[in-house]
Amino acid sequence: MTPMTTGEEKRTPAAEAGRAPRTGTRGMVGRLSWGLADQAASSLSNFVVGIYVARELGLTAFGVFSLAWVTYGVVLSVSRGLATDPLVVRFSGVPESAWRGAVARSSGTALDVGAAIGAACLVAGLMVGGRVGPAFACLGVMLPGLLLQDAWRYAFFAAGAGRKAFVNDVVWGVALVPAMVVAAHVGTVSAFVLAWGGSAAVAAAYGCLQSGIRPRPGGAREWLRRQRDLGYRYLVENVGVSGAGQLRAYGLGVIVGVGAVGVVRGAELLMGPFLAVLMGLSLVTVAESARVLRQAPHRLGRFCLLLGGGQAVAALLWGATLLLVPDQLGELVLGDVWSGASELIVPVTLSVAGAGIGTGAAAGLRALAAARRSLRCQLFASVCYVGGGLAGAFWGGTVGSAWGAAAASLCGSAAWWLHLRSALRERHHESIPEVRNP
């Protein structure tokens, strides 16, 4: 299917790559495929770092690394809420000039977030000391580069140029190899945090060359002002997601022990290949949902249902495969972490499947710019996740926490779909007068 053109059409970033943006099913499949390829490259590098720490540095060190990891996830959610989520919602498939200006301000906002929170992490890490403090101090130094690299990925997907995002993550992976070699000689969690973040900074610098855009940190105030109706709600929503995970991890560490955090992270690593699919799709599902809404609004609900249902089925199939893994192979991959992580396969699988169902509805609400509804859903889901995870930890330790999180995930997904159905009905009623009087 060839794209429709008009005499006033402007060149887009995708056209800059050598071809015009594709529309219809073929274009959607192509963009989803690049999303999966990009996330596969990103997840592979993260998987390698996590597996090495789990195998070589022991359960406690892996728990410390996991605490730094979930903290990074919270900061990343802040950056996405303020910088890249509004970019994807409002600047997917727009003319090139609009995209370039928005990306410059959005990426500058991501840099500002990384610098501000990174400074706080650095100070906190130096004050805390011990085994945890140095890892957090190193994370603080690396945050600006990590957030800028992520901002480029979303900018490229908003432009429909997923190939560039994939290449950027490949550069990160290649740069990670020598960094890992150096970190292996040092043999500390801090060294691996620096290796992981430093290689991301290399990819972030390469993203400037790919896009031909220089981030504008000074444009952050203008960006936040113009996107405040979405940005601040998405900020709270995203922090609700990652903050819930961080609170659960910290609470689990207090209730059961730091080793329990490593066991949960180990179980999540076992779900890594599927989580790569889930996260890869999440890079493009909002942009694709926005395109479906513009081109065929009546298909949005079905599109979201296929997304959510497909991800849930895939998660269940992957979890069933993990149950067949022999202990010898599991120990080869995770070392001492395997014995505890293998007990969590069923509840973690159900938790990820529940999240997969909800992501379909979440993409639809984002495309509809229904920020108030999505915020309510996420806050409800986050409260359920923290409450279920910690209540389960009190009741049954690490395994109980995993089952509590699984139940919370299913409850949260139900809330997402109820709100999407209501939002679609509201849009349908609002559009009836336009149909009668074109």
Wavefront OBJ file of the C-alpha trace (Angstrom):
o trace
v 0.000 0.000 0.000
v 1.518 3.311 -1.037
v 1.163 6.310 1.242
v -1.220 9.064 0.251
v 0.470 12.352 -0.517
v -0.566 15.922 -1.076
v 1.116 18.899 -2.627
v 1.683 20.395 0.789
v 3.298 17.294 2.294
v 6.626 17.871 4.027
v 9.534 15.481 4.357
v 9.550 13.517 7.597
v 12.461 12.053 9.564
v 11.554 8.629 8.187
v 11.767 10.000 4.659
v 15.204 11.336 5.524
v 16.302 7.750 6.079
v 15.672 7.027 2.399
v 11.997 6.138 2.078
v 8.664 7.692 2.857
v 6.785 6.573 5.944
v 4.683 3.503 5.261
v 1.043 3.322 6.177
v -1.409 0.492 6.641
v -0.697 -3.016 7.870
v 2.721 -3.341 6.227
v 3.934 -0.111 7.748
v 2.630 -1.089 11.188
v 4.273 -4.514 11.044
v 7.543 -2.932 9.987
v 7.532 -0.434 12.835
v 6.574 -3.121 15.376
v 9.376 -5.317 14.055
v 11.941 -2.581 14.575
v 10.553 -2.067 18.074
v 11.124 -5.734 18.870
v 14.602 -5.707 17.321
v 15.559 -2.585 19.243
v 14.370 -3.961 22.561
v 16.092 -7.275 21.866
v 19.395 -5.418 21.500
v 18.774 -3.368 24.654
v 17.576 -6.308 26.724
v 20.474 -8.501 25.635
v 23.013 -6.039 27.001
v 21.054 -5.643 30.252
v 20.653 -9.422 30.497
v 24.382 -10.008 30.102
v 25.216 -7.503 32.851
v 22.616 -8.961 35.212
v 23.666 -12.572 34.622
v 27.338 -11.788 35.160
v 26.717 -9.989 38.442
v 24.434 -12.806 39.622
v 26.973 -15.500 38.769
v 30.254 -13.907 39.723
v 29.545 -11.534 42.613
v 27.053 -13.568 44.650
v 23.492 -13.122 45.841
v 24.075 -10.165 48.167
v 26.029 -8.158 45.573
v 23.344 -8.936 43.040
v 20.772 -7.594 45.494
v 22.738 -4.323 45.760
v 22.925 -4.103 41.970
v 19.174 -4.737 41.772
v 18.448 -1.877 44.180
v 20.447 0.476 41.952
v 18.637 -0.946 38.930
v 15.123 -0.302 40.260
v 16.204 3.195 41.312
v 17.314 3.850 37.740
v 13.905 2.605 36.630
v 12.194 5.253 38.760
v 14.385 8.025 37.358
v 13.798 6.755 33.828
v 10.059 6.914 34.410
v 10.387 10.556 35.498
v 12.276 11.384 32.311
v 9.788 9.567 30.115
v 6.790 11.168 31.776
v 8.127 14.694 31.377
v 10.109 14.372 28.148
v 9.423 11.471 25.819
v 5.845 10.332 26.507
v 4.348 13.690 25.440
v 6.700 13.612 22.444
v 5.350 10.247 21.280
v 1.708 11.208 21.830
v 1.863 14.591 20.078
v 4.736 14.353 17.611
v 4.362 10.905 16.000
v 4.184 11.228 12.237
v 4.303 15.035 12.200
v 6.254 17.200 9.699
v 10.012 17.134 10.104
v 10.386 20.710 11.316
v 7.912 20.168 14.150
v 9.579 16.878 15.084
v 13.088 18.329 15.182
v 12.123 21.255 17.392
v 10.211 18.994 19.763
v 13.063 16.473 19.965
v 15.620 19.161 20.785
v 13.542 20.369 23.734
v 12.487 16.869 24.799
v 16.031 15.484 24.832
v 17.199 18.589 26.667
v 14.555 17.930 29.293
v 15.836 14.359 29.685
v 19.364 15.688 30.228
v 18.151 18.136 32.860
v 16.300 15.371 34.700
v 19.399 13.177 34.637
v 21.652 15.960 35.916
v 19.319 16.990 38.743
v 18.451 13.542 40.063
v 21.955 12.274 39.339
v 23.411 14.929 41.628
v 21.003 13.852 44.375
v 21.970 10.175 43.916
v 25.660 11.077 44.042
v 25.309 12.979 47.307
v 23.083 10.291 48.839
v 25.481 7.541 47.836
v 28.469 9.319 49.349
v 26.547 9.866 52.582
v 25.250 6.294 52.864
v 28.548 4.543 52.172
v 28.837 0.817 52.890
v 28.104 -1.617 50.047
v 25.090 0.244 48.685
v 26.397 3.827 48.705
v 29.141 3.536 46.044
v 26.743 1.869 43.593
v 24.250 4.730 43.972
v 26.991 7.354 43.656
v 28.149 5.789 40.393
v 24.560 5.597 39.170
v 24.186 9.326 39.818
v 27.198 10.094 37.613
v 25.832 7.948 34.786
v 22.195 9.105 34.800
v 22.442 11.964 32.244
v 23.888 9.683 29.569
v 21.449 6.876 30.354
v 18.419 9.147 30.065
v 19.622 10.855 26.888
v 20.163 7.496 25.195
v 16.612 6.473 26.072
v 15.283 9.806 24.779
v 16.803 9.171 21.349
v 15.062 5.809 21.124
v 11.631 7.340 21.684
v 12.381 10.224 19.342
v 13.241 7.838 16.516
v 10.139 5.727 17.074
v 7.957 8.838 17.095
v 9.376 9.570 13.650
v 8.711 6.018 12.460
v 12.497 5.483 12.124
v 12.841 2.463 14.389
v 15.914 1.286 12.496
v 17.883 4.198 13.950
v 16.809 3.279 17.483
v 17.959 -0.289 16.848
v 21.357 0.858 15.560
v 21.761 3.092 18.597
v 21.165 0.185 20.968
v 23.600 -1.955 18.994
v 26.222 0.759 19.498
v 25.477 0.619 23.229
v 25.955 -3.160 23.211
v 29.232 -2.960 21.318
v 30.581 -0.282 23.661
v 29.512 -2.422 26.623
v 31.914 -5.258 25.704
v 35.234 -3.515 26.520
v 33.593 -1.758 29.461
v 32.564 -5.131 30.863
v 36.090 -6.472 30.463
v 37.425 -3.616 32.567
v 34.656 -4.045 35.150
v 35.409 -7.755 35.408
v 38.993 -6.965 36.427
v 37.753 -4.615 39.159
v 35.075 -7.066 40.342
v 32.695 -4.689 42.150
v 29.063 -3.673 41.688
v 30.148 -0.046 41.223
v 32.427 -1.032 38.353
v 29.573 -2.714 36.527
v 27.287 0.269 37.083
v 29.958 2.502 35.543
v 30.480 0.108 32.642
v 26.781 -0.086 31.910
v 26.205 3.664 32.191
v 29.399 4.683 30.401
v 28.569 2.578 27.356
v 25.084 4.133 27.314
v 26.723 7.577 27.226
v 28.632 6.510 24.107
v 25.347 5.563 22.440
v 23.773 8.831 23.598
v 26.545 10.799 21.880
v 26.057 8.725 18.734
v 22.340 9.569 18.826
v 23.241 13.229 18.338
v 25.072 12.266 15.134
v 22.196 10.058 13.941
v 19.553 12.723 14.386
v 21.643 15.788 13.603
v 19.986 17.411 16.621
v 21.679 18.953 19.629
v 19.696 18.619 22.868
v 18.545 21.945 24.294
v 18.569 21.777 28.107
v 17.601 25.463 28.104
v 14.394 24.557 26.277
v 13.180 22.318 29.093
v 11.113 25.052 30.736
v 9.288 25.807 27.486
v 8.745 22.105 26.837
v 7.313 21.490 30.300
v 5.037 24.521 29.995
v 3.641 23.448 26.641
v 3.197 19.809 27.625
v 2.066 20.336 31.217
v -1.442 18.953 30.571
v 0.112 15.575 29.698
v 3.602 15.648 31.148
v 2.827 16.022 34.827
v 0.092 13.399 34.745
v 2.368 11.010 32.868
v 5.089 11.780 35.401
v 2.887 10.704 38.287
v 1.650 7.730 36.303
v 5.123 6.509 35.359
v 6.563 7.071 38.800
v 3.625 5.076 40.109
v 4.798 2.127 37.998
v 8.494 2.207 38.797
v 8.033 3.648 42.273
v 5.792 0.745 43.163
v 8.512 -1.645 42.068
v 11.100 0.264 44.078
v 8.937 0.352 47.214
v 8.288 -3.351 46.896
v 12.026 -4.042 46.461
v 13.002 -1.898 49.440
v 10.186 -3.348 51.554
v 11.130 -6.890 50.592
v 14.727 -6.162 51.521
v 13.645 -4.941 54.949
v 11.128 -7.735 55.613
v 12.999 -10.715 54.171
v 16.533 -9.497 53.363
v 18.563 -8.026 50.512
v 19.059 -11.517 49.109
v 15.310 -11.753 48.486
v 15.563 -8.743 46.162
v 18.181 -10.632 44.170
v 15.944 -13.714 43.990
v 13.043 -11.677 42.581
v 15.358 -9.994 40.095
v 16.666 -13.424 39.101
v 13.125 -14.605 38.354
v 12.582 -11.475 36.272
v 15.764 -12.256 34.349
v 14.312 -15.658 33.506
v 11.408 -13.801 31.909
v 13.936 -11.616 30.097
v 13.310 -12.788 26.509
v 9.583 -12.228 26.852
v 10.020 -8.960 28.724
v 12.164 -7.856 25.779
v 9.137 -8.459 23.545
v 6.820 -6.650 25.952
v 9.108 -3.635 26.306
v 9.913 -3.599 22.601
v 6.250 -3.385 21.754
v 5.737 -0.676 24.367
v 8.181 1.526 22.445
v 5.833 1.660 19.468
v 2.350 0.713 20.705
v 1.418 4.246 21.779
v 2.609 5.706 18.488
v 0.788 2.962 16.549
v -2.371 3.419 18.611
v -2.242 7.134 17.835
v -1.978 6.326 14.123
v -4.912 3.894 14.337
v -6.940 6.564 16.110
v -6.259 9.086 13.346
v -6.844 6.684 10.445
v -9.588 4.339 11.743
v -10.871 5.324 15.215
v -13.411 2.499 15.318
v -10.567 -0.049 15.226
v -8.701 1.246 18.267
v -10.441 -1.025 20.795
v -9.817 -4.130 18.706
v -6.205 -3.113 18.123
v -5.605 -2.713 21.878
v -7.304 -6.050 22.601
v -5.044 -7.846 20.130
v -1.994 -6.190 21.678
v -2.911 -7.090 25.253
v -4.205 -10.581 24.543
v -1.248 -11.495 22.357
v 1.254 -10.407 24.989
v -0.546 -12.328 27.755
v -0.617 -15.553 25.723
v 3.061 -15.180 24.842
v 3.951 -14.669 28.516
v 2.096 -17.824 29.540
v 3.822 -19.861 26.839
v 7.239 -18.592 27.881
v 6.530 -19.309 31.545
v 5.450 -22.851 30.681
v 8.751 -23.313 28.839
v 10.722 -22.146 31.887
v 9.069 -24.817 34.028
v 10.763 -27.422 31.829
v 14.273 -26.042 32.348
v 16.430 -28.569 34.281
v 18.142 -27.414 37.466
v 21.585 -27.990 35.968
v 20.916 -25.508 33.153
v 19.330 -23.006 35.521
v 22.320 -23.107 37.838
v 24.623 -22.659 34.850
v 22.817 -19.415 33.988
v 22.032 -17.908 37.409
v 24.341 -19.767 39.770
v 23.176 -19.671 43.403
v 20.247 -17.402 42.474
v 18.535 -20.208 40.509
v 17.278 -22.239 43.478
v 15.184 -19.360 44.815
v 14.249 -17.840 41.461
v 12.899 -21.126 40.078
v 10.260 -21.190 42.835
v 8.864 -17.897 41.541
v 8.375 -18.876 37.897
v 4.606 -19.442 38.118
v 3.641 -16.278 40.040
v 6.058 -14.093 38.070
v 4.657 -15.481 34.804
v 1.110 -14.668 35.894
v 2.232 -11.203 36.951
v 3.820 -10.496 33.570
v 0.800 -11.933 31.724
v -1.487 -9.648 33.707
v 0.708 -6.682 32.905
v 0.638 -7.656 29.233
v -3.147 -7.535 29.179
v -3.098 -4.094 30.743
v -0.523 -2.614 28.356
v -2.957 -2.925 25.466
v -5.529 -0.774 27.245
v -2.826 1.614 28.484
v -1.671 2.235 24.911
v -5.247 3.064 23.917
v -5.695 5.564 26.745
v -2.380 7.211 25.882
v -3.419 7.511 22.230
v -6.699 9.108 23.307
v -4.676 11.545 25.473
v -6.942 10.503 28.346
v -4.296 11.436 30.898
v -6.709 11.689 33.815
v -8.073 8.193 33.261
v -4.645 6.636 32.746
v -3.391 8.363 35.885
v -6.242 6.939 37.961
v -5.603 3.472 36.571
v -1.904 3.584 37.248
v -2.267 4.865 40.785
v -4.771 2.100 41.521
v -2.519 -0.546 39.965
v 0.537 0.758 41.847
v -1.207 0.722 45.201
v -2.354 -2.832 44.525
v 1.165 -3.878 43.515
v 2.876 -2.461 46.595
v 0.137 -3.667 48.935
v -0.013 -7.135 47.425
v 3.760 -7.536 47.260
v 4.438 -6.428 50.832
v 1.423 -8.196 52.328
v 2.566 -11.349 50.587
v 6.086 -10.860 51.967
v 4.719 -10.708 55.520
v 2.540 -13.742 54.827
v 4.895 -15.995 52.916
v 8.304 -14.391 52.420
v 9.700 -14.076 48.901
v 7.238 -16.557 47.361
v 4.294 -14.896 49.065
v 5.407 -11.512 47.746
v 5.506 -12.901 44.191
v 1.955 -14.256 44.475
v 0.726 -10.980 45.936
v 2.249 -9.072 43.033
v 0.620 -11.459 40.534
v -2.842 -10.898 42.015
v -2.272 -7.139 41.998
v -1.215 -7.223 38.346
v -4.495 -8.864 37.286
v -6.551 -6.378 39.319
v -4.694 -3.463 37.758
v -5.281 -4.744 34.221
v -9.014 -4.996 34.886
v -9.021 -1.313 35.869
v -7.182 -0.334 32.671
v -9.726 -2.051 30.465
v -12.733 -0.630 32.295
v -11.395 2.875 31.803
v -10.516 2.296 28.145
v -14.037 1.078 27.455
v -15.481 4.185 29.110
v -13.118 6.464 27.188
v -14.034 4.864 23.859
v -17.728 5.288 24.620
v -17.216 8.953 25.447
v -15.336 9.525 22.210
v -18.062 7.743 20.237
v -20.795 9.926 21.714
v -18.771 13.085 21.075
v -18.163 12.131 17.439
v -21.843 11.476 16.550
v -22.674 15.147 15.771
v -19.629 15.336 13.477
v -20.830 12.297 11.542
v -24.285 13.765 11.021
v -22.934 17.156 9.980
v -19.694 16.622 8.116
l 1 2 3 4 5 6 7 8 9 10 11 12 13 14 15 16 17 18 19 20 21 22 23 24 25 26 27 28 29 30 31 32 33 34 35 36 37 38 39 40 41 42 43 44 45 46 47 48 49 50 51 52 53 54 55 56 57 58 59 60 61 62 63 64 65 66 67 68 69 70 71 72 73 74 75 76 77 78 79 80 81 82 83 84 85 86 87 88 89 90 91 92 93 94 95 96 97 98 99 100 101 102 103 104 105 106 107 108 109 110 111 112 113 114 115 116 117 118 119 120 121 122 123 124 125 126 127 128 129 130 131 132 133 134 135 136 137 138 139 140 141 142 143 144 145 146 147 148 149 150 151 152 153 154 155 156 157 158 159 160 161 162 163 164 165 166 167 168 169 170 171 172 173 174 175 176 177 178 179 180 181 182 183 184 185 186 187 188 189 190 191 192 193 194 195 196 197 198 199 200 201 202 203 204 205 206 207 208 209 210 211 212 213 214 215 216 217 218 219 220 221 222 223 224 225 226 227 228 229 230 231 232 233 234 235 236 237 238 239 240 241 242 243 244 245 246 247 248 249 250 251 252 253 254 255 256 257 258 259 260 261 262 263 264 265 266 267 268 269 270 271 272 273 274 275 276 277 278 279 280 281 282 283 284 285 286 287 288 289 290 291 292 293 294 295 296 297 298 299 300 301 302 303 304 305 306 307 308 309 310 311 312 313 314 315 316 317 318 319 320 321 322 323 324 325 326 327 328 329 330 331 332 333 334 335 336 337 338 339 340 341 342 343 344 345 346 347 348 349 350 351 352 353 354 355 356 357 358 359 360 361 362 363 364 365 366 367 368 369 370 371 372 373 374 375 376 377 378 379 380 381 382 383 384 385 386 387 388 389 390 391 392 393 394 395 396 397 398 399 400 401 402 403 404 405 406 407 408 409 410 411 412 413 414 415 416 417 418 419 420 421 422 423 424 425 426 427 428 429 430 431 432 433 434 435 436 437 438
